[in-house]
Amino acid sequence: EKLSSLKDMDWNDFLQRVCSLLDSTEKNTGAARSKLNLLYYLCTVAVHKEVASRLIISQLFPILIQQLRAAANWDIRAKVARVIGLLALHTSELGENVPVSEAIILLTELIRENFRNSKLKQCLLPALGELLYLIASKEEKREHSRECWVVPSAAYTVLMRCLREGVRLFHC
């Protein structure tokens, strides 16, 4: 509730701190633990519609994608995927400049590269599904044109292959 009621200047300060902590390149155990704690916190606040809407259209979303791509720690990657999925599930707004297609492409690649690792798939698939659903619902409401977010056919192929393989879809 406090986050959703922050004034713009305080919200920007909050976002700046969150983004700098996530974007930190420190490799020690303490830094990884701090990132994980921050991601747990983001999971908690991302379930609030106003906060999720503000976060997904902010500079945080591209940093989450970058962390999903670059983090050496799979616990961090899994938690980033969870945050992305929760943001997609709970947002009420989605700007055309939000790099949803990039997130879908990356999640698809990660699932494909780790296809035999069912635990990782169980962490990544919900985020992919939520992003696909978000795009579909925005297009259905005619809020954005179909060209806004490109969904590669590989995303559907990977999703269908996972469903055929019998992967249970649940959040990490």
C-alpha angles and dihedrals in degrees: 000000000000092000094050091052097049117124116242095260093050091044090053091050090050092049092047091054093047093047094047092050092049093043093051113126096206111131103197125113093252092056091050090049091049091051091049092050090049091049090050088052091049089051088055097049095038091074090071110091097219094046093045090050092051094045098048093054093045133087087267095080095062089047090052089053090049091050091049088054101041111027111115091202113080091203088063092045091051092049091047089053088051092052091049091050093048092048090051092047097048105034120108095189134051122181122210090241094060105110095231093143090056091052091049092049092049094047090049091051093047092050091047093048092048099035096136092051102087094183091059092045089053088056098044103038097066091055091049091048094049092050092049091048092048092053092045093050093049091049091046090054088048090236091136136015121259090249092062097085121021115212111198116225087236089070091059091042093052092045093051092045090053091049091050090050088057099243111173110232110222135133121264 
